[in-house]
């Protein structure tokens, strides 16, 4: 019958009707975006079409992060560095985000391979007119002895790249480079001269190593930063800060461009210079949306805080980090009681980490929190009592504080933390409804020896 003949006709194989060859170009690219880089590099050899799609689709190769370690046997060979240069030659013209990171080089050989690799890659990027928008070279640590023979050539290659790069750079991270002043100045000058009006984020925290003359006394550094007229975020050490720098930024920056200013105050960096409030006032007048975040590492005396934390600073975040070190001259109590209240209209985040100091400031800190109208985050790691946690949560529950993030770590000298942990459990149960809501809360106790 007709029905039987229809059922006996040969059916078209499902594999033919749903062949990858019939998949639209846009759909194929969409699938490839979910694959890892290693998978794409293997799939390019499946067929000619896939090869062409993978090799010539810029959106698949916008970001690349090269990570090298001086302690892994594989990174002691030439293989990872050759792969990096091959990748840049093949896909570098498509890149927008690029990072080279070298972790803990243990020999001059590793530094040499890394220096040659980065130099070749940057030269090719410049020749191919790649439009790099984000360039990151963090934690180079050029002051290490392993870099002694190669750091000058490395900085020269970097400066040459900035001179020849396209007018597309937006974000540059050179955090932890620890270069000497001459090499660092060469890089900054080249960057500012060619891309100073396009860079919006510049991370120079720990960019300079220890120099005979403090960076804040170097007028060349001020002249370099004046070239960056469109900065929105700037990261610096306090050892680079001066009245001339603040005045220069206030003069050259575009109106209301600078939004975030991160400053690290480190005990072993020069930080005894005097910066008067009128310079901060001029910068705030030019950039009224400016927010300043300050990190104090092992700088814990109220005299230093009084000299650095001027009332004209729009301080949004402040952090005090003892770095597992204690000094008898440290005094955070006067800072909390008398200095930080000056910034109650701006402060949004406070972080205190004092694992080796038993100074008592619980009442003063609670008073400060209550008076800071915009404070949303508190991270406190110190020798405090569980009663402080109870009073703090009660304050939030009563609407006397707008805290949204509370991270507490109670340090103890005793190995037996059972009593404190039981008390924290009781407090958690007492405020379970508050903690289970929108409040991001965590509290624990640990032994600090």
GIURUR-V21379 format. One record per run of one state. SS is the DSSP state (2 for helix, 1 for strand, 0 for the rest). FROM is the first residue (numbers start at 0). LEN is the number of residues. If there is no record, write none. Layout:
ss: [SS/SS]
from: [FROM/FROM]
len: [LEN/LEN]
//
This chain:
ss: [0/2/0/2/0/2/0/2/0/2/0/2/0/2/0/1/0/2/0/2/0/1/0/2/0/1/0/2/0/2/0/1/0/1/0/2/0/1/0/1/0/2/0/2/0/1/2/0/2/0/1/0/2/0/1/0/2/0/1/0/2/0/1/0/2/0/1/0/2/0/1/0/2/0/2/0/1/0]
from: [0/1/8/13/17/19/22/24/32/36/43/47/55/57/61/62/69/72/76/78/94/96/103/107/127/133/136/144/147/150/164/170/173/178/179/180/195/200/203/207/208/214/217/218/225/232/237/240/242/252/259/266/276/286/290/297/301/308/314/321/332/343/348/353/361/371/376/382/385/397/404/412/417/430/431/435/439/447]
len: [1/7/5/4/2/3/2/8/4/7/4/8/2/4/1/7/3/4/2/16/2/7/4/20/6/3/8/3/3/14/6/3/5/1/1/15/5/3/4/1/6/3/1/7/7/5/3/2/10/7/7/10/10/4/7/4/7/6/7/11/11/5/5/8/10/5/6/3/12/7/8/5/13/1/4/4/8/2]
//
